[in-house]
């Protein structure tokens, strides 16, 4: 019925206006997720950060740039570095960071991901170049903390917080690996020999103590001798030849001599 009172041109204009209004409304409505923030610029000037949730901007006047606040992990490619003690190594690392100030990230640095990655590479080369090979292999946690501190201090004005830096792998030359393997093997042999010598020293000390006890208590030596004979006698195929210097042997010898002398006296009579 509305078409009976409006000419086609008016209907077209109304339809066109409705379409434009819907387009402007959809362009002015912005939704930002919980882990995002929207940085709004009005005619080139910073308005501020918006979100999370739903908000409105002025179409064709305001421009919004989204930033992600979630933790980001970047893989620092292998860097060929010469350590303080002149050893060439290949080192790579992983950097974990997140945005703490979305306004600074958008305003102060053009591409913060690329900037953090490049600065991480140069810092990794500098820190590893100032460390010796032994420190790089054994004190990696200290180097990680030092890398994290330097990166965080540099990226803090950008609105980026470096959470952690981890040296992932240290690749050594083949000749250095063989030398380290020989060194480790030699160290193992040294420990084995030291332990063996220490065992001999302790055993000798115990034997000296035992000899002192036997000297003070001769009967203990006799008991030990008998015990040794009992242990040897368990083998049925062995013949035990013992000295007759003990008291039992002397008594047995005296008895035998008396018996022989008595027999000789009877035979003469």
C-alpha positions as CSV (number, residue, x, y, z in Angstrom):
1,X,0.0,0.0,0.0
2,X,3.0,2.3,0.6
3,X,3.9,1.9,-3.1
4,X,0.6,3.5,-4.1
5,X,1.5,6.8,-2.4
6,X,5.3,6.8,-3.3
7,X,6.7,6.9,-6.8
8,X,9.4,4.5,-7.8
9,X,12.2,7.0,-7.4
10,X,11.2,7.6,-3.8
11,X,11.1,3.9,-3.1
12,X,14.6,3.5,-4.5
13,X,15.9,6.3,-2.3
14,X,14.3,4.8,0.8
15,X,15.7,1.4,0.0
16,X,19.2,2.9,-0.7
17,X,19.1,4.8,2.6
18,X,18.1,1.7,4.5
19,X,21.0,-0.2,3.0
20,X,23.4,2.6,3.7
21,X,22.2,2.8,7.3
22,X,22.5,-0.9,7.9
23,X,26.1,-0.8,6.4
24,X,27.0,2.2,8.6
25,X,25.6,0.4,11.7
26,X,27.4,-2.8,11.0
27,X,30.7,-0.8,10.4
28,X,30.3,1.0,13.7
29,X,29.7,-2.1,15.8
30,X,32.9,-3.8,16.9
31,X,33.3,-6.9,19.0
32,X,36.7,-7.7,20.6
33,X,37.4,-11.1,22.3
34,X,38.5,-11.5,25.9
35,X,42.2,-12.0,24.8
36,X,42.2,-9.0,22.4
37,X,42.2,-5.2,22.6
38,X,41.1,-2.7,20.0
39,X,43.2,0.4,19.6
40,X,41.1,3.2,18.1
41,X,42.4,6.1,16.1
42,X,40.1,9.1,15.3
43,X,41.3,11.1,12.3
44,X,44.8,9.8,13.0
45,X,44.8,10.7,16.7
46,X,44.9,8.0,19.4
47,X,41.7,7.6,21.3
48,X,42.6,4.6,23.4
49,X,42.2,0.9,23.9
50,X,38.7,-0.6,23.7
51,X,37.4,-4.0,24.8
52,X,36.8,-6.7,25.5
53,X,33.2,-7.0,24.4
54,X,31.0,-4.8,22.2
55,X,31.6,-1.1,21.5
56,X,30.9,1.5,18.7
57,X,33.1,3.5,16.5
58,X,32.4,6.3,14.0
59,X,32.6,4.8,10.5
60,X,35.1,6.5,8.1
61,X,36.3,8.6,11.0
62,X,37.7,6.0,13.4
63,X,40.1,3.2,12.6
64,X,40.7,0.2,14.9
65,X,43.8,-2.0,15.2
66,X,43.5,-5.3,17.1
67,X,46.2,-6.7,19.3
68,X,46.4,-10.2,20.8
69,X,47.3,-10.4,24.5
70,X,48.0,-14.1,24.6
71,X,51.4,-15.6,25.2
72,X,53.6,-15.8,22.1
73,X,56.5,-18.2,21.5
74,X,59.0,-17.6,18.8
75,X,61.8,-19.9,17.8
76,X,65.1,-18.2,17.4
77,X,67.0,-19.8,14.6
78,X,70.5,-21.3,15.1
79,X,73.2,-18.7,15.5
80,X,76.9,-19.6,14.8
81,X,78.8,-18.1,17.8
82,X,82.4,-18.2,19.0
83,X,82.6,-18.6,22.7
84,X,84.9,-16.8,25.0
85,X,87.4,-19.7,24.9
86,X,87.3,-19.7,21.0
87,X,85.0,-22.6,20.4
88,X,82.6,-22.4,17.5
89,X,79.1,-23.5,18.4
90,X,75.6,-23.3,17.0
91,X,73.0,-22.2,19.5
92,X,69.2,-21.8,19.2
93,X,66.6,-20.7,21.7
94,X,62.9,-20.1,22.4
95,X,61.5,-16.7,23.6
96,X,58.1,-16.5,25.4
97,X,56.5,-13.0,25.6
98,X,53.2,-11.3,25.8
99,X,51.7,-7.8,25.4
100,X,51.1,-5.9,28.6
101,X,50.4,-2.5,27.0
102,X,48.6,-2.7,23.7
103,X,48.7,1.1,23.1
104,X,52.5,1.1,23.2
105,X,52.8,-1.9,21.0
106,X,50.8,-0.2,18.3
107,X,52.1,3.3,18.6
108,X,55.9,2.8,19.4
109,X,56.9,-0.2,17.2
110,X,55.7,-1.1,13.8
111,X,56.1,-4.9,13.9
112,X,56.8,-6.0,17.4
113,X,57.0,-9.7,16.5
114,X,59.8,-9.1,14.0
115,X,61.5,-6.6,16.3
116,X,61.5,-9.1,19.3
117,X,62.8,-11.9,17.1
118,X,65.7,-9.8,15.7
119,X,66.7,-8.5,19.1
120,X,66.6,-12.0,20.5
121,X,69.0,-13.2,17.9
122,X,71.6,-10.4,18.5
123,X,71.2,-10.8,22.3
124,X,71.8,-14.5,22.1
125,X,75.0,-14.1,20.1
126,X,76.3,-11.4,22.5
127,X,75.6,-13.5,25.7
128,X,76.9,-16.8,24.3
129,X,80.0,-14.9,22.9
130,X,80.8,-13.7,26.4
131,X,80.5,-17.2,28.0
132,X,82.9,-20.1,28.1
133,X,82.0,-23.5,26.7
134,X,81.8,-25.1,30.1
135,X,79.5,-22.4,31.4
136,X,77.3,-22.8,28.3
137,X,76.9,-26.5,29.0
138,X,76.6,-26.5,32.8
139,X,75.2,-23.1,33.7
140,X,72.5,-22.8,31.1
141,X,69.9,-21.7,33.6
142,X,71.9,-18.6,34.5
143,X,72.4,-17.7,30.8
144,X,68.6,-18.1,30.3
145,X,67.9,-15.7,33.1
146,X,70.4,-13.2,31.8
147,X,68.9,-13.4,28.3
148,X,65.4,-12.9,29.7
149,X,66.5,-9.9,31.8
150,X,68.2,-8.1,28.9
151,X,65.3,-8.8,26.5
152,X,62.7,-7.7,29.0
153,X,64.6,-4.4,29.7
154,X,64.8,-3.6,26.0
155,X,61.2,-4.5,25.1
156,X,59.5,-3.0,28.2
157,X,59.1,0.4,26.5
158,X,57.4,-1.3,23.6
159,X,54.7,-2.7,25.9
160,X,56.0,-6.2,25.6
161,X,56.9,-8.5,28.6
162,X,59.4,-11.2,28.0
163,X,58.3,-14.1,30.3
164,X,61.1,-16.5,29.7
165,X,64.0,-17.4,27.4
166,X,65.3,-21.0,27.0
167,X,68.4,-22.1,25.2
168,X,67.1,-25.1,23.3
169,X,70.2,-26.8,21.8
170,X,74.0,-26.3,21.7
171,X,75.6,-28.0,18.7
172,X,79.3,-28.6,19.0
173,X,81.8,-29.5,16.3
174,X,82.6,-33.2,15.8
175,X,86.2,-32.8,16.9
176,X,85.1,-31.1,20.1
177,X,82.6,-33.9,20.8
178,X,85.4,-36.5,20.5
179,X,87.7,-34.5,22.8
180,X,85.0,-34.2,25.4
181,X,84.2,-37.9,25.2
182,X,87.9,-38.7,25.8
183,X,87.9,-36.3,28.7
184,X,84.9,-37.9,30.2
185,X,86.4,-41.4,29.8
186,X,89.6,-40.3,31.4
187,X,87.7,-38.8,34.3
188,X,85.8,-42.0,34.8
189,X,89.1,-44.0,34.8
190,X,90.6,-41.6,37.3
191,X,87.6,-42.0,39.7
192,X,87.8,-45.8,39.4
193,X,91.5,-45.8,40.2
194,X,91.0,-43.4,43.2
195,X,88.2,-45.6,44.5
196,X,90.4,-48.7,44.1
197,X,93.3,-47.1,45.9
198,X,91.0,-45.9,48.7
199,X,89.7,-49.4,49.1
200,X,93.2,-50.8,49.4
201,X,94.1,-48.1,51.9
202,X,91.1,-48.9,54.1
203,X,91.7,-52.7,53.8
204,X,95.4,-52.2,54.8
205,X,94.3,-50.1,57.8
206,X,91.9,-52.8,58.9
207,X,94.5,-55.5,58.4
208,X,96.9,-53.5,60.6
209,X,94.3,-53.2,63.3
210,X,93.6,-57.0,63.1
211,X,97.3,-57.8,63.3
212,X,97.6,-55.6,66.4
213,X,94.7,-57.5,68.0
214,X,96.2,-60.9,67.1
215,X,99.5,-59.8,68.6
216,X,97.9,-58.8,71.8
217,X,95.7,-61.9,71.9
218,X,97.5,-65.0,70.4
219,X,94.5,-67.2,71.2
220,X,92.5,-65.2,68.7
221,X,95.0,-66.0,66.0
222,X,94.7,-69.7,66.9
223,X,90.9,-69.5,66.6
224,X,91.2,-67.7,63.3
225,X,93.5,-70.5,62.1
226,X,91.0,-73.2,63.1
227,X,88.2,-71.3,61.5
228,X,90.2,-71.1,58.2
229,X,90.9,-74.8,58.3
230,X,87.2,-75.5,58.8
231,X,86.4,-73.4,55.7
232,X,89.1,-75.1,53.7
233,X,87.9,-78.6,54.8
234,X,84.6,-78.0,53.1
235,X,86.3,-78.9,49.9
236,X,86.4,-82.7,49.8
237,X,89.3,-82.9,47.3
238,X,91.8,-80.9,49.3
239,X,94.5,-82.1,51.7
240,X,95.3,-79.8,54.6
241,X,98.9,-79.7,55.8
242,X,99.1,-77.8,59.1
243,X,102.2,-76.8,61.1
244,X,102.6,-78.4,64.6
245,X,103.7,-75.2,66.3
246,X,100.6,-74.8,68.3
247,X,100.0,-76.0,71.8
248,X,97.9,-78.8,70.7
249,X,100.6,-80.0,68.4
250,X,103.2,-79.8,71.1
251,X,101.1,-81.8,73.5
252,X,100.4,-84.4,70.8
253,X,104.1,-84.7,70.0
254,X,105.1,-85.1,73.7
255,X,102.5,-87.8,74.2
256,X,103.8,-89.7,71.2
257,X,107.4,-89.5,72.4
258,X,106.5,-90.8,75.9
259,X,104.5,-93.6,74.4
260,X,107.5,-94.6,72.2
261,X,109.9,-94.4,75.1
262,X,107.7,-96.7,77.3
263,X,107.4,-99.3,74.5
264,X,111.2,-99.4,74.1
265,X,111.7,-99.9,77.9
266,X,109.3,-102.8,78.0
267,X,110.9,-104.4,75.0
268,X,114.4,-104.3,76.7
269,X,113.1,-105.8,79.9
